[in-house]
C-alpha cells in the first residue's frame, strides 16, 4: 500500500494508536468522514441563522477528532472559532471564519476519500 501525504490529514498518530490494524483504521476513517459531513452541514445550516450556540456546540464536538486525525493546522483555527463563538463578537469575522472552516473540512473529506481509496475501500 502506497503511503499518501495530505495537506491536512496526518494519520501517523492514529495508526500508532490502533497498532496498524487496517480494519479499525478504515472504520475510524469512515466514521470521521460522517462526522465531518455532519459538521459541515451544521455549519452551513446554522451560520445564516447566526445560531452561535449551535455552531459552538458542533465546533466543540469536532475538536478532539482534529487532533486524532492529525489536522494540526486547524487546531488554532478551531480554538479561535470557539472563542469568537463564545463571545459572539464581530459577526462578519465569525462568518468569514466559519466559511474558512467549511472550505478546509471539504478538503479533509476529499483527503479521507483518497485515503479510503488507497486502502481499496471506496
C-alpha positions in Angstrom: 0.0 0.0 0.0 1.3 3.4 -1.0 1.6 5.9 1.8 -0.1 9.2 0.7 0.7 12.6 2.1 -2.0 15.2 2.6 -2.3 18.9 3.2 -4.5 18.4 6.3 -4.7 14.7 7.4 -1.8 13.2 9.2 -2.7 9.6 10.2 0.5 8.7 11.9 -0.7 9.1 15.4 -4.0 7.3 14.6 -2.1 4.4 13.0 0.3 4.1 16.0 -2.7 4.2 18.4 -4.5 1.4 16.7 -1.4 -0.6 16.1 -1.6 -0.7 12.4 -5.0 -2.5 12.3 -6.3 -1.7 8.8 -9.9 -2.7 9.5 -10.1 -0.4 12.5 -8.4 2.4 10.6 -10.9 2.0 7.8 -13.8 2.0 10.3 -12.5 5.1 12.0 -11.9 7.0 8.8 -15.5 6.2 7.6 -16.9 7.3 11.0 -14.8 10.5 10.9 -16.0 11.1 7.3 -19.6 11.0 8.6 -18.7 13.3 11.4 -17.1 15.8 9.1 -20.1 15.7 6.7 -22.4 16.3 9.7 -20.2 19.2 10.9 -20.2 20.9 7.5 -24.0 20.5 7.3 -24.5 22.1 10.7 -22.1 25.0 9.9 -23.9 25.6 6.6 -27.3 25.5 8.2 -26.7 27.4 11.4 -24.4 30.2 10.1 -27.1 32.1 8.1 -29.3 31.9 11.2 -26.4 33.2 13.3 -27.1 30.3 15.8 -23.9 30.8 17.7 -24.8 28.2 20.3 -25.4 25.5 17.7 -22.2 26.4 15.9 -20.3 26.4 19.2 -21.6 23.0 20.2 -20.7 21.5 16.8 -17.3 23.0 16.9 -16.6 21.7 20.4 -17.7 18.3 19.3 -15.3 18.1 16.3 -12.3 19.4 18.3 -11.0 16.1 19.7 -11.2 14.5 16.2 -9.0 17.2 14.8 -6.1 16.0 17.0 -6.8 12.3 16.5 -6.7 12.7 12.7 -3.6 14.9 12.8 -5.3 18.1 11.4 -2.9 20.2 13.4 -3.1 23.3 11.2 -6.7 23.6 12.2 -6.2 23.3 16.0 -5.6 27.1 16.4 -8.4 27.9 13.9 -10.9 25.9 15.9 -9.7 27.4 19.2 -10.1 30.9 17.6 -13.6 30.0 16.3 -14.7 28.6 19.7 -13.5 31.8 21.4 -15.3 34.0 18.9 -18.5 32.0 19.1 -18.4 32.1 22.9 -18.1 35.9 22.9 -20.3 36.4 19.8 -18.2 39.3 18.8 -17.8 40.6 15.3 -20.4 38.6 13.3 -18.7 39.5 10.0 -15.4 37.9 11.2 -17.4 34.9 12.5 -19.0 34.4 9.1 -15.5 34.5 7.4 -14.0 32.1 9.9 -16.9 29.6 9.7 -16.7 29.7 5.9 -12.9 29.1 6.1 -13.5 26.1 8.3 -16.2 24.7 5.9 -13.7 25.0 3.0 -11.0 23.2 4.9 -13.3 20.4 6.1 -14.5 19.9 2.5 -10.8 19.3 1.6 -10.5 17.0 4.6 -13.4 14.9 3.3 -11.6 14.7 -0.1 -8.4 13.5 1.7 -10.4 10.9 3.7 -11.9 9.7 0.4 -8.4 9.4 -1.2 -7.1 7.5 1.8 -10.0 5.1 1.8 -9.5 4.6 -2.0 -5.8 3.8 -1.4 -7.0 1.1 1.1 -9.3 -0.3 -1.6 -12.4 0.7 0.4 -14.2 3.2 -1.9 
